[in-house]
Amino acid sequence: MEYRRMGRSGLKVSEICLGTMTFGHGTDQAEANRIVDLARDAGVNFFDTANTYGDGNSEIMLGNALKGKRRDAIVATKFFNPVGKGPNDSGMSRVHIMQAVDDSLQRLQMEYIDLYYIHHVDTQTPLEEMLRALDDLVRMGKVRYTACSNYEAWRLMEALWISDSKDLARFECYQPQYSLVVRDIEEEIIPVCQLKGLGVVVWSPLAGGFLAGKYQPGERSASGTRSEEGWAYPERYFAASADDSLAVLLKVAEELGRSPAQVALRWVLEQPAITSAIIGARTVEQARDNMLAGGWTLPADALQRLNEVSKLPARYPRSMEANMDERRNAAVQMPRLSAS
């Protein structure tokens, strides 16, 4: 298992992160314990949850599974989604953040959270209010690092500017959707994270299971999967080339003697700026297959084929400006002395 720095921070996390959205949603405590133990045996030190996964049961089950093993674990959780029916039971207000962190710590049975994400965009609360509250949590020792998920590039830049200008703890990580069939973040988000030194921890690297080997090109539903249940299946974000990408993935996996899930995850991990990919599994068998994506490298030809079939279409303004360096350089007439 490879360990990578979280952006510009000194924190090191495993390239595979165990996501626990299935805990309490198809996975019971006994199976959760087995999955966590398997992950730790594989070298995974990074675990992801949220305060509303499984109505809070995911945090409870992860906390139970990590009892006596906390020191070696990097635990991430999130706040934003409604946890009650009151007007302050969601969002990123100072009131909600202070309540949410204590509730999460109680469910996790932990004294601190390593990585604390704002889960979604709150347009009803000033960014500075949230960032000051998160800074207080870091100073209080309840949170080690702060992060965000699903932010647009401009909102992420604004948050970073506020943190830098006000001397507040700043986001050290960004969590986006990213896979062979959803590459939108390459346009604006990835450049921001590279420029500002943020780690990138990817959710849905298998596109809700679409890239796990259960589907054939043209299929959008499979028995016993998230697509059939209508749960956490991001079909509406798929690129127009999704079926072509799946076809190449299946072929490459067959050639390499790997599962499609392992190849799809490996592709994500070999893209620029990616720190870790979150895998989710209902069973130990699914988790084991996904964890085998760690510790090897795609052959150059396979990587190129997957890159090419899934590449983003040309988009303005990047596509228009892409070759401006070459045009500027070509226009320069360098002075030189004659040989005679």
Buried (B, 14 or more C-beta within 10 A) or exposed (E): BBBBEBBEBEBBBBBBBBBBBBBBBBBEBEBBBBBBEBBBEBBBBBBBBBBBBBEBBBBBBBBBBBEEEBEEBBBBBBBBBEBEEEEEBBBBBBBBBBBBBEBBBEBBBBEBBBBBBBBBBBEEBEBBBBBBBBBBBBEEEBBBBBBBBBBEBEBBBBBBEBBEEEEBBBBBBBBBBBBBBBBBBBEBBBBBBEEBBBBBBBBBBBBBBBBBBBBEEEEEEBEEBBBEEEEBBBBEBBBEBBBBBBBBBBBBBEEBEBBBBBBBBBBBBBBEBBBBBBBBBBBBEBBBBBBBBBEEEBEEEBBEBBBEBBEBEEEEEEEEEEEEEEEEEEEEEEEEEEEE
